[in-house]
Amino acid sequence: MHQLNPWLIISFSAAAIINCVVPVGLAVFVARRYRGRWRWWGLGLLVFLLFQVLTRIPAMLALQSLPAVRQALQQPAFFWAFVGMASLTAGLFEEGGRWLAFRFVVPAQERNWNTALMLGAGHGGLEVFGVCLLQVSALAGYLAISLLPPETFAGYAQQVEQARAQFASLRGWEPLCGAWERLGALAIQVGLTVMVLQAFRRFGWWWAALAAHTIVDFTAVAALKLLTPQLGTQSAMIATECLVTLYALAAIALIVRLRGREAGPAPPADSFEMPQHPDET
């Protein structure tokens, strides 16, 4: 048995609760305050599940598991190219999934700001729920390796010691950074959904959402990677979360600014906009 850090237990528990309660709370707020429909929250969950959890993430993990890729990632140029590719594909899959949901599932008369809030809350909510499960698993693992006798882990002594060292290096407040980041990411996901909705007025908004998603993902990774050697792990983590917070505040401002702008009619045939279905004109 090893001595437990009570602050670590508290912060893991608080982070898990926050990441579980806030997405549902946001959906309840939108449903009551703006009459958002729960079916669109469920659609947002489904979009993230299909376009990230079941497709892109497994593909990225399979790619990273290749020996040649693992070796190439040691080279700075390839590493940054890979981060750029990962950020771009995240945007392509998620913004593409959102556009397809609005285009083929949400009726034209319901393509509005309220629906976008609810769909975005579901899309970002599932991502936050995933982090909640990771935090619960981390807490369970921390308690297990700290409280159970060593013989429980016979045959895994090296892995258990590595895990203990990782937990011992954590400060009591660090798990809360995961909750902080996910709250910011949730606001960003809703903002991106509202941007994609505007693509039915002018398709350039979809490209803007793709660019914004790519930039957010890339710069968050870059900030943590580049600042860690200069500031240390904890300070770099805080600086990165501050960057995400700035993005979240910008997303909230955009959400408020775009309130009331509904999906408009089909653009002229000679424009460069994405064509609409005949029954939407």
C-alpha positions as CSV (number, residue, x, y, z in Angstrom):
1,M,0.0,0.0,0.0
2,H,1.1,3.6,-0.8
3,Q,0.1,6.9,0.7
4,L,-2.8,8.5,-1.0
5,N,-2.9,12.1,-2.1
6,P,-6.3,13.3,-1.0
7,W,-6.2,16.4,-3.2
8,L,-5.6,14.2,-6.2
9,I,-8.7,12.1,-5.3
10,I,-10.8,15.2,-4.8
11,S,-9.7,16.8,-8.1
12,F,-10.2,13.6,-10.1
13,S,-13.7,13.3,-8.7
14,A,-14.6,16.9,-9.2
15,A,-13.3,16.9,-12.8
16,A,-15.3,13.8,-13.6
17,I,-18.5,15.3,-12.0
18,I,-18.0,18.5,-13.9
19,N,-17.5,16.7,-17.2
20,C,-20.6,14.6,-16.6
21,V,-22.9,17.3,-15.4
22,V,-22.1,20.3,-17.5
23,P,-22.9,18.8,-21.0
24,V,-26.3,17.7,-19.7
25,G,-26.8,21.0,-17.9
26,L,-26.1,22.9,-21.1
27,A,-28.6,20.8,-23.1
28,V,-31.3,21.3,-20.4
29,F,-30.6,25.0,-20.5
30,V,-30.9,25.3,-24.3
31,A,-34.0,23.0,-24.3
32,R,-35.8,25.2,-21.7
33,R,-34.5,28.7,-22.5
34,Y,-34.4,28.4,-26.3
35,R,-36.8,25.5,-26.9
36,G,-34.1,23.3,-28.4
37,R,-35.3,19.8,-29.3
38,W,-33.7,16.8,-27.7
39,R,-33.6,14.9,-31.0
40,W,-31.0,17.4,-32.3
41,W,-28.9,16.9,-29.1
42,G,-29.0,13.1,-29.8
43,L,-28.1,13.8,-33.4
44,G,-25.0,15.7,-32.3
45,L,-24.0,12.8,-30.1
46,L,-24.5,10.5,-33.1
47,V,-22.4,12.7,-35.4
48,F,-19.4,12.7,-33.1
49,L,-19.8,9.0,-32.5
50,L,-19.8,8.2,-36.3
51,F,-17.3,10.7,-37.6
52,Q,-14.8,10.5,-34.7
53,V,-15.2,7.6,-32.3
54,L,-16.0,4.9,-34.9
55,T,-14.0,6.2,-37.9
56,R,-11.3,8.8,-37.6
57,I,-9.9,7.9,-34.1
58,P,-9.4,4.2,-34.9
59,A,-7.8,5.1,-38.2
60,M,-5.4,7.6,-36.5
61,L,-4.5,5.0,-33.8
62,A,-3.9,2.4,-36.4
63,L,-1.7,4.8,-38.4
64,Q,0.3,5.7,-35.3
65,S,0.8,2.1,-34.3
66,L,2.8,1.4,-37.5
67,P,6.5,1.0,-36.7
68,A,7.6,3.2,-39.6
69,V,5.3,6.0,-38.4
70,R,6.4,5.7,-34.8
71,Q,10.0,6.0,-35.9
72,A,9.3,8.9,-38.2
73,L,7.5,10.8,-35.4
74,Q,10.9,11.2,-33.7
75,Q,11.9,13.6,-36.5
76,P,10.6,17.2,-35.9
77,A,9.5,17.8,-39.5
78,F,7.5,14.7,-39.7
79,F,6.1,15.2,-36.2
80,W,4.7,18.7,-37.1
81,A,3.4,17.4,-40.4
82,F,1.6,14.6,-38.6
83,V,0.1,17.1,-36.1
84,G,-1.1,19.3,-39.0
85,M,-2.6,16.3,-40.7
86,A,-4.3,15.1,-37.5
87,S,-5.7,18.6,-36.9
88,L,-7.0,18.9,-40.5
89,T,-8.6,15.5,-40.5
90,A,-10.4,16.3,-37.2
91,G,-11.8,19.4,-38.9
92,L,-12.8,17.6,-42.1
93,F,-14.5,14.7,-40.3
94,E,-16.3,16.8,-37.7
95,E,-17.3,19.8,-39.8
96,G,-18.2,17.4,-42.7
97,G,-20.4,15.4,-40.3
98,R,-22.1,18.5,-39.0
99,W,-22.9,19.7,-42.5
100,L,-24.3,16.3,-43.5
101,A,-26.4,16.3,-40.4
102,F,-27.9,19.7,-41.2
103,R,-28.2,18.9,-44.9
104,F,-29.8,15.4,-44.8
105,V,-31.4,15.0,-41.3
106,V,-32.4,18.4,-40.0
107,P,-35.4,19.8,-42.0
108,A,-34.8,23.1,-43.8
109,Q,-37.4,24.9,-41.5
110,E,-35.5,23.8,-38.4
111,R,-32.0,24.9,-39.5
112,N,-31.9,27.7,-37.0
113,W,-29.7,29.0,-34.2
114,N,-31.6,27.0,-31.5
115,T,-31.1,23.7,-33.4
116,A,-27.4,24.5,-33.9
117,L,-27.0,25.1,-30.2
118,M,-28.6,21.8,-29.3
119,L,-26.7,19.8,-32.0
120,G,-23.4,21.4,-30.9
121,A,-24.1,20.6,-27.3
122,G,-24.6,17.0,-28.2
123,H,-21.6,16.9,-30.5
124,G,-19.3,18.4,-27.9
125,G,-21.1,16.6,-25.0
126,L,-20.1,13.2,-26.2
127,E,-16.5,14.3,-26.4
128,V,-16.7,15.6,-22.8
129,F,-18.4,12.4,-21.6
130,G,-15.4,10.4,-23.0
131,V,-13.0,12.5,-21.0
132,C,-15.2,11.9,-17.9
133,L,-14.8,8.2,-18.4
134,L,-11.1,8.5,-18.7
135,Q,-11.0,10.5,-15.4
136,V,-13.1,7.9,-13.6
137,S,-10.8,5.2,-14.9
138,A,-7.7,7.2,-13.8
139,L,-9.2,7.6,-10.3
140,A,-10.0,3.9,-10.1
141,G,-6.5,3.0,-11.2
142,Y,-4.9,5.4,-8.7
143,L,-6.9,3.9,-5.9
144,A,-6.2,0.4,-7.0
145,I,-2.4,0.7,-7.2
146,S,-2.3,2.6,-4.0
147,L,-4.6,0.5,-1.8
148,L,-4.3,-3.1,-3.1
149,P,-1.4,-5.3,-2.0
150,P,1.5,-5.7,-4.5
151,E,0.8,-9.4,-5.1
152,T,-2.5,-8.3,-6.8
153,F,-0.4,-7.1,-9.7
154,A,1.9,-10.1,-10.1
155,G,3.5,-10.1,-13.5
156,Y,2.8,-6.3,-14.0
157,A,5.2,-4.9,-11.4
158,Q,7.0,-2.7,-13.9
159,Q,3.8,-1.2,-15.4
160,V,2.4,-0.6,-11.9
161,E,5.6,1.2,-10.8
162,Q,5.5,3.4,-13.9
163,A,1.9,4.3,-13.2
164,R,2.7,5.1,-9.5
165,A,5.5,7.4,-10.7
166,Q,3.1,9.2,-13.0
167,F,0.5,9.7,-10.3
168,A,3.2,10.8,-7.8
169,S,4.3,13.5,-10.3
170,L,0.9,15.0,-10.5
171,R,-0.1,17.9,-8.4
172,G,-3.4,17.8,-6.6
173,W,-5.0,20.3,-8.9
174,E,-3.8,19.0,-12.3
175,P,-6.8,16.7,-13.0
176,L,-9.0,19.8,-12.9
177,C,-7.2,21.1,-16.0
178,G,-8.9,18.3,-17.9
179,A,-12.3,19.7,-16.9
180,W,-11.2,23.3,-17.7
181,E,-10.1,22.3,-21.1
182,R,-13.3,20.3,-21.9
183,L,-15.5,23.2,-20.9
184,G,-13.7,25.4,-23.3
185,A,-13.8,22.7,-26.0
186,L,-17.6,22.4,-25.5
187,A,-18.1,26.1,-26.1
188,I,-15.8,25.8,-29.2
189,Q,-17.8,22.8,-30.5
190,V,-21.1,24.7,-30.2
191,G,-19.5,27.7,-31.9
192,L,-18.3,25.6,-34.8
193,T,-21.8,24.1,-35.2
194,V,-23.3,27.6,-35.4
195,M,-20.7,28.4,-38.1
196,V,-21.6,25.3,-40.1
197,L,-25.2,26.3,-40.0
198,Q,-24.3,29.6,-41.8
199,A,-23.0,27.5,-44.7
200,F,-26.6,27.2,-45.8
201,R,-26.5,30.9,-46.4
202,R,-23.0,31.1,-47.8
203,F,-20.8,28.0,-48.1
204,G,-17.7,29.9,-47.2
205,W,-18.7,29.5,-43.6
206,W,-18.0,25.8,-43.8
207,W,-14.4,26.5,-44.9
208,A,-14.1,29.0,-42.1
209,A,-15.3,26.4,-39.6
210,L,-12.8,23.9,-41.0
211,A,-10.0,26.4,-40.7
212,A,-11.0,27.4,-37.2
213,H,-11.1,23.7,-36.1
214,T,-7.7,23.0,-37.6
215,I,-6.1,26.1,-36.1
216,V,-7.5,25.4,-32.6
217,D,-6.3,21.8,-32.6
218,F,-2.9,22.5,-34.0
219,T,-2.1,25.5,-31.8
220,A,-3.2,23.7,-28.7
221,V,-0.8,20.9,-29.3
222,A,1.9,23.2,-30.5
223,A,1.6,25.4,-27.4
224,L,2.0,22.5,-25.0
225,K,4.8,21.0,-27.0
226,L,6.8,24.2,-27.4
227,L,6.2,25.7,-24.0
228,T,6.9,22.6,-21.9
229,P,10.8,22.7,-22.3
230,Q,10.7,26.5,-21.5
231,L,8.1,26.6,-18.6
232,G,7.9,23.1,-17.3
233,T,4.9,20.7,-17.6
234,Q,2.5,22.4,-15.2
235,S,3.1,26.0,-16.4
236,A,2.9,24.9,-20.1
237,M,-0.4,23.1,-19.3
238,I,-1.9,26.2,-17.7
239,A,-0.7,28.4,-20.6
240,T,-2.3,26.0,-23.1
241,E,-5.6,26.0,-21.2
242,C,-5.5,29.8,-21.2
243,L,-5.2,29.6,-25.0
244,V,-8.2,27.2,-25.2
245,T,-10.1,29.6,-23.0
246,L,-9.5,32.5,-25.4
247,Y,-10.7,30.4,-28.2
248,A,-13.8,29.5,-26.2
249,L,-14.6,33.1,-25.4
250,A,-14.2,33.9,-29.1
251,A,-16.6,31.1,-29.9
252,I,-19.2,32.4,-27.3
253,A,-18.9,35.9,-28.8
254,L,-19.5,34.4,-32.3
255,I,-22.5,32.4,-31.1
256,V,-24.1,35.5,-29.6
257,R,-23.4,37.6,-32.8
258,L,-24.9,35.0,-35.1
259,R,-28.1,34.6,-33.1
260,G,-31.2,35.0,-35.2
261,R,-29.4,34.3,-38.5
262,E,-31.3,31.4,-40.0
263,A,-30.3,29.1,-42.9
264,G,-31.3,31.1,-46.0
265,P,-32.6,30.1,-49.4
266,A,-30.6,28.3,-52.1
267,P,-27.9,30.5,-53.7
268,P,-28.1,31.5,-57.3
269,A,-27.2,28.8,-59.8
270,D,-24.2,30.7,-61.1
271,S,-22.6,31.2,-57.6
272,F,-20.0,29.0,-56.1
273,E,-22.2,28.0,-53.1
274,M,-23.1,24.4,-52.3
275,P,-26.4,23.6,-54.1
276,Q,-29.5,23.0,-52.0
277,H,-32.1,20.3,-52.4
278,P,-35.0,21.3,-54.6
279,D,-37.5,21.0,-51.8
280,E,-35.7,23.6,-49.7
281,T,-36.3,26.5,-52.2
